[in-house]
Amino acid sequence: MMNRFSASREPIGLGFRPLVVIELAEDANEETKEWLVKRIMDKKENGGAQLLIKPLPKEEKDFETSNIYLVGASIRRLLVGAEAAGFVKECHDHTMRAFTYSRRNEFKGFAEDNDDFLTMTECQYIIKRELENLRAKDEQAVPGHAKSKLYPGKSILRRLQTSGIVIQFFPLHDQEELKRLTSNWYARVRIGYQPLDDIRRYFGETISIYFGFLEYFTFALIPMAIIGIPYYILAFEDYDKYVLFASFNLLWSTVILEVWKRICSVTAYRWGTLMMKRQFEEPRPGFHGVLGTNPVTGRKEPVYSSLKRQLRIYLVSVPFVIVCLYLSLYVMKIYFDWEDMAMAFHEEHQSQFSGAMLFVPSILYAIVIEIMNRIYRYVAECLTSWENHRLESSYQNHLILKVLVFNFLNCFSSLFHIAFVLQDMRLLRQSLATLLITSQIINQFIEALLPYWLQKRRNKKVKKSVKAFNANADRSLVEQINIEKEMGSYLGTFDDYLELFLQFGYVSLFSCVYPLAAVFAVLNNVTEIYSDALKMCCVFKRPFSEPAANIGVWQLAFEAMGVISVVTNCALIGMSPQVNALFPDDKTELVLIVAAVEHALLAIKFVMAFVIPDKPYEIRMKLARLEFESLEALKQKEHLKLAESPN
C-alpha cells in the first residue's frame, strides 16, 4: 500500500502510511500530548482508537513541526473500521452488500496483497470516525489542562477542539492522484461529463453528488436557454407575450426534479451509499447541558431540556427572523424609491447617461441583497448554535430553514412586488436581469477568485503560491503538510446548493419575462464547475468525505420552489394581455379559471411525483432481493442457535 500515496514515501517508519494530520496548539502541555497519543494508540478494549500516530519529522529548521502529528492505521484496522462504518461494496456476483471482515474474500477487488480495496478517502473517513468516537473513561479533565473538563462518554477530540488544544485536523492530499484528477477534471476545457467516479474516489460522495447535481442542472437548463434566445429576440419589446414560455416553464420545473431523483438513486446504488444503514447520530460538538444518560445507548452525555430549546426557538429565533424579514422589506421600499428617482431623472434629461442611470438602483440593490444575505447567514448560524440542538441533522435543518426563508424573501420579494402589484413587465425584466447577473459576478468573485488570491499570498512563506502545490509531486512530506495546513477549510456544500437554489428560483419563477435568464445561468454554471473544481483541488484543504445517497433536504427545498413556480407562472399567464383579451367583460371568471388551472397543474405535479418512482425498477428489485437475503440469513442463524441449544 505504500506505493499508492505519495506522502507515505517519507522515511517516517516502515509500514506507516500517514493519512490524517492533527495540529496542536503551541502551548499544548507535554502531558496532554503523551495522554492523547496513548489514547489514540491504545487498544479498543481499553477505550483507545487502536490507530497509529507519529510526530511529523523536522526536515527544515524554519518549520515548526513539534505540535503536528500524523495518524494512520494498519490494514486490518481499516478493514474492521470499514465494517463498523457500514461500507457497502460490490461482490464477485456483482451484487452490492455491506462489507464484513469475516467474508472479505467474497468482495470484488479484495486480496490480502491488494491495497486498493479501500480508497484513501475511505481510509481517512474511517480514521476521522474513530478519532471522533474516542471517548473519555475516568478522566475528570484533560491531563495538563485542568480547566478543560471531561466526563465519561465525552468525545475527547471534540473537547480538545472546543478548548483550543487541537487547532485543526485534516486529511492529507495525495499529490499523484490529485494531479491525475486535475488533468481529467478542469485542467483543460472540454465538452463532456465530469469524472464523477474519480471525484467520488478522491473527495467522497457528498461532494461528488453536488458536482453531479450541478452538471445535471446545467444540462437541464440548456432547453430553456435554446428556446429563450429566439423567444427573447422575437419578442424583445413585447414584454407581455410570455404565455408559451411560461407554459413550457411549468412543465420543465416539474420534470427535471423527478428525473434527478432517479439518476441520483442509480448513481448512489453503484457507489454503495443507497444501502448504507443510518448510524446512530452522535451529539454535535457544540451541544452542551448537564451530564445525564442517553436512554437509547446508555452512554453518559449532556442532556438539555427540549422545553428550553423550544422557548429559545419561538421566543427569540422566530421573532428575530420576523424582524429580519421586515428589514428586508424596508430595504426593498428604499429600492423602489431609488427606482422612482432614477425614472424621474431620465424623464427630465432623456440622455444616454440618464438611461444608464436606470440600471444603478437595481445594481445597488443586488449588492445590498448579497451583503444582507451573508450577514444574516452569520447571525443565523450563531442563533441556531445558541438554540443548542443535540443532533447535527437537527441543527442543519433549522439553519437551512432560517436561511432559505430570509434569502427567498430578500431575493424575490421585489420581483413579486413588480410583477403582481406594479404589474410593470419592463421593470421586472430589468430587475431580474440585474439581480441575476450581479449576484453571479459577486458569487464568482467571493467563492473562487478571492480565496485563490488570498491563498497565493498566504503560501509565499512555503512556495510563494498554490501553483507550487500542483507543480511538483515529489516534494517532501514536511513541505506538503506546511502548505496544506495554511490552506483554508472547505465549509461544505451549503453555500453552493443555496446559490443553485436561488438560481433555480430566478429561472423557474420569472424567466418567462426574461428568457435569457437560463442562458446566463448556463454560462455561470459552466464557469462554476471549473472554479469550484479549482478551489477544491488548490485553494482548500482536502475535506473529509461523508457518505451520501442524495442532496438531502435541498431536494425538498427545490421541490417547494417548483410548487411556487407553478403558482407564479399561472398568475403571470392570467395577467397576460393575450389571456385577458379572452375575458373582456368578466374578470372574475378569468380569476376562477386561472385558479382552477393552477390547482389542476399542482395536482398533476403531485401525481407525477407519486407515480414516477424515485428509484428505477431494476434498483428496486436489487434492493428487495438484498432485503430478502438478509432476512433469510437471520432465519438460518436463529435455526442454528436453536439446533445447538441443549434444550
C-alpha positions, 0 to 999 in steps of 0.5 A, a space after each residue: 500500500 505504500 506505493 499508492 500515496 505519495 506522502 507515505 514515501 517519507 522515511 517516517 517508519 516502515 509500514 506507516 502510511 500517514 493519512 490524517 494530520 492533527 495540529 496542536 496548539 503551541 502551548 499544548 502541555 507535554 502531558 496532554 500530548 503523551 495522554 492523547 497519543 496513548 489514547 489514540 494508540 491504545 487498544 479498543 478494549 481499553 477505550 483507545 482508537 487502536 490507530 497509529 500516530 507519529 510526530 511529523 519529522 523536522 526536515 527544515 529548521 524554519 518549520 515548526 513541526 513539534 505540535 503536528 502529528 500524523 495518524 494512520 492505521 494498519 490494514 486490518 484496522 481499516 478493514 474492521 473500521 470499514 465494517 463498523 462504518 457500514 461500507 457497502 461494496 460490490 461482490 464477485 456476483 456483482 451484487 452490492 452488500 455491506 462489507 464484513 471482515 469475516 467474508 472479505 474474500 467474497 468482495 470484488 477487488 479484495 486480496 490480502 496483497 491488494 491495497 486498493 480495496 479501500 480508497 484513501 478517502 475511505 481510509 481517512 473517513 474511517 480514521 476521522 470516525 474513530 478519532 471522533 468516537 474516542 471517548 473519555 473513561 475516568 478522566 475528570 479533565 484533560 491531563 495538563 489542562 485542568 480547566 478543560 473538563 471531561 466526563 465519561 462518554 465525552 468525545 475527547 477530540 471534540 473537547 480538545 477542539 472546543 478548548 483550543 488544544 487541537 487547532 485543526 485536523 485534516 486529511 492529507 492530499 495525495 499529490 499523484 492522484 490529485 494531479 491525475 484528477 486535475 488533468 481529467 477534471 478542469 485542467 483543460 476545457 472540454 465538452 463532456 461529463 465530469 469524472 464523477 467516479 474519480 471525484 467520488 474516489 478522491 473527495 467522497 460522495 457528498 461532494 461528488 453528488 453536488 458536482 453531479 447535481 450541478 452538471 445535471 442542472 446545467 444540462 437541464 437548463 440548456 432547453 430553456 436557454 435554446 428556446 429563450 434566445 429566439 423567444 427573447 429576440 422575437 419578442 424583445 419589446 413585447 414584454 407581455 407575450 410570455 404565455 408559451 414560455 411560461 407554459 413550457 416553464 411549468 412543465 420543465 420545473 416539474 420534470 427535471 426534479 423527478 428525473 434527478 431523483 432517479 439518476 441520483 438513486 442509480 448513481 448512489 446504488 453503484 457507489 454503495 451509499 443507497 444501502 448504507 444503514 443510518 448510524 446512530 447520530 452522535 451529539 454535535 460538538 457544540 451541544 452542551 447541558 448537564 451530564 445525564 444518560 442517553 436512554 437509547 445507548 446508555 452512554 453518559 452525555 449532556 442532556 438539555 431540556 427540549 422545553 428550553 430549546 423550544 422557548 429559545 426557538 419561538 421566543 427569540 429565533 422566530 421573532 428575530 427572523 420576523 424582524 429580519 424579514 421586515 428589514 428586508 422589506 424596508 430595504 426593498 421600499 428604499 429600492 423602489 424609491 431609488 427606482 422612482 428617482 432614477 425614472 424621474 431623472 431620465 424623464 427630465 434629461 432623456 440622455 444616454 447617461 440618464 438611461 444608464 442611470 436606470 440600471 444603478 438602483 437595481 445594481 445597488 440593490 443586488 449588492 445590498 441583497 448579497 451583503 444582507 444575505 451573508 450577514 444574516 447567514 452569520 447571525 443565523 448560524 450563531 442563533 441556531 448554535 445558541 438554540 443548542 440542538 443535540 443532533 447535527 441533522 437537527 441543527 442543519 435543518 433549522 439553519 437551512 430553514 432560517 436561511 432559505 426563508 430570509 434569502 427567498 424573501 430578500 431575493 424575490 420579494 421585489 420581483 413579486 412586488 413588480 410583477 403582481 402589484 406594479 404589474 410593470 413587465 419592463 421593470 421586472 425584466 430589468 430587475 431580474 436581469 440585474 439581480 441575476 447577473 450581479 449576484 453571479 459576478 459577486 458569487 464568482 468573485 467571493 467563492 473562487 477568485 478571492 480565496 485563490 488570491 488570498 491563498 497565493 499570498 498566504 503560501 509565499 512563506 512555503 512556495 510563494 503560491 498554490 501553483 507550487 502545490 500542483 507543480 511538483 509531486 515529489 516534494 517532501 512530506 514536511 513541505 506538503 503538510 506546511 502548505 496544506 495546513 495554511 490552506 483554508 477549510 472547505 465549509 461544505 456544500 451549503 453555500 453552493 446548493 443555496 446559490 443553485 437554489 436561488 438560481 433555480 428560483 430566478 429561472 423557474 419563477 420569472 424567466 418567462 419575462 426574461 428568457 435569457 435568464 437560463 442562458 446566463 445561468 448556463 454560462 455561470 454554471 459552466 464557469 462554476 464547475 471549473 472554479 469550484 473544481 479549482 478551489 477544491 483541488 488548490 485553494 482548500 484543504 482536502 475535506 473529509 468525505 461523508 457518505 451520501 445517497 442524495 442532496 438531502 433536504 435541498 431536494 425538498 427545498 427545490 421541490 417547494 420552489 417548483 410548487 411556487 413556480 407553478 403558482 407564479 407562472 399561472 398568475 403571470 399567464 392570467 395577467 397576460 394581455 393575450 389571456 385577458 383579451 379572452 375575458 373582456 367583460 368578466 374578470 372574475 371568471 378569468 380569476 376562477 379559471 386561472 385558479 382552477 388551472 393552477 390547482 389542476 397543474 399542482 395536482 398533476 405535479 403531485 401525481 407525477 411525483 407519486 407515480 414516477 418512482 424515485 428509484 428505477 425498477 431494476 434498483 428496486 428489485 436489487 434492493 428487495 432481493 438484498 432485503 430478502 437475503 438478509 432476512 433469510 440469513 437471520 432465519 438460518 442463524 436463529 435455526 442454528 442457535 436453536 439446533 445447538 441449544 441443549 434444550 
